[in-house]
Amino acid sequence: MATSTLSEKINTFLEALKQPSTIKALGTLAGAVGWYIEPAKAVEIIMAIQLFGALVNGFYDANPRKSIPVEKKITPEDVATMVRDEITRLRAEKMKK
């Protein structure tokens, strides 16, 4: 049996919270409990669950750099080459005018 770390468990939990079905189920459950306790508070509880779901979806990302592929680390030599190439391009463009 594979064991997982606490951070993996938290990430799994937060990923589950990002699912619309989970938010709907929590909202329904909280609304039912709120209705049983005090009917006037059911709407407030549902709104709080939906706000929590929006916050999880809006601010949580397990890997914020996953959408930015990095093929290789840029070195100072790469930057110097890019600058030289751009200067050469600009000079050639200026000569055409």
KAPE-V375378 format. One record per residue. N is the residue number from 1. SS is DSSP state (2 for helix, 1 for strand, 0 for the rest). D_FIRST is the distance of its C-alpha to the first C-alpha in whole Angstrom. Layout:
BEGIN
n=N ss=SS d_first=D_FIRST
n=N ss=SS d_first=D_FIRST
END
This chain:
BEGIN
n=1 ss=0 d_first=0
n=2 ss=0 d_first=4
n=3 ss=0 d_first=6
n=4 ss=0 d_first=10
n=5 ss=0 d_first=13
n=6 ss=2 d_first=16
n=7 ss=2 d_first=18
n=8 ss=2 d_first=15
n=9 ss=2 d_first=15
n=10 ss=2 d_first=19
n=11 ss=2 d_first=19
n=12 ss=2 d_first=17
n=13 ss=2 d_first=19
n=14 ss=2 d_first=22
n=15 ss=2 d_first=22
n=16 ss=2 d_first=22
n=17 ss=2 d_first=25
n=18 ss=0 d_first=27
n=19 ss=0 d_first=26
n=20 ss=2 d_first=30
n=21 ss=2 d_first=29
n=22 ss=2 d_first=27
n=23 ss=2 d_first=30
n=24 ss=2 d_first=32
n=25 ss=2 d_first=30
n=26 ss=2 d_first=30
n=27 ss=2 d_first=33
n=28 ss=2 d_first=34
n=29 ss=2 d_first=32
n=30 ss=2 d_first=34
n=31 ss=2 d_first=37
n=32 ss=2 d_first=37
n=33 ss=2 d_first=36
n=34 ss=2 d_first=39
n=35 ss=2 d_first=42
n=36 ss=2 d_first=41
n=37 ss=2 d_first=42
n=38 ss=0 d_first=44
n=39 ss=2 d_first=45
n=40 ss=2 d_first=47
n=41 ss=2 d_first=44
n=42 ss=2 d_first=42
n=43 ss=2 d_first=43
n=44 ss=2 d_first=42
n=45 ss=2 d_first=38
n=46 ss=2 d_first=38
n=47 ss=2 d_first=39
n=48 ss=2 d_first=37
n=49 ss=2 d_first=34
n=50 ss=2 d_first=35
n=51 ss=2 d_first=36
n=52 ss=2 d_first=33
n=53 ss=2 d_first=32
n=54 ss=2 d_first=34
n=55 ss=2 d_first=33
n=56 ss=2 d_first=30
n=57 ss=2 d_first=31
n=58 ss=2 d_first=34
n=59 ss=2 d_first=32
n=60 ss=0 d_first=28
n=61 ss=0 d_first=27
n=62 ss=0 d_first=24
n=63 ss=0 d_first=26
n=64 ss=0 d_first=29
n=65 ss=0 d_first=30
n=66 ss=0 d_first=28
n=67 ss=0 d_first=32
n=68 ss=0 d_first=34
n=69 ss=0 d_first=33
n=70 ss=0 d_first=34
n=71 ss=0 d_first=35
n=72 ss=0 d_first=36
n=73 ss=0 d_first=37
n=74 ss=0 d_first=41
n=75 ss=0 d_first=43
n=76 ss=2 d_first=47
n=77 ss=2 d_first=48
n=78 ss=2 d_first=47
n=79 ss=2 d_first=48
n=80 ss=2 d_first=51
n=81 ss=2 d_first=51
n=82 ss=2 d_first=51
n=83 ss=2 d_first=54
n=84 ss=2 d_first=56
n=85 ss=2 d_first=55
n=86 ss=2 d_first=56
n=87 ss=2 d_first=59
n=88 ss=2 d_first=60
n=89 ss=2 d_first=60
n=90 ss=2 d_first=62
n=91 ss=2 d_first=65
n=92 ss=2 d_first=65
n=93 ss=2 d_first=65
n=94 ss=2 d_first=68
n=95 ss=2 d_first=70
n=96 ss=2 d_first=70
n=97 ss=0 d_first=71
END
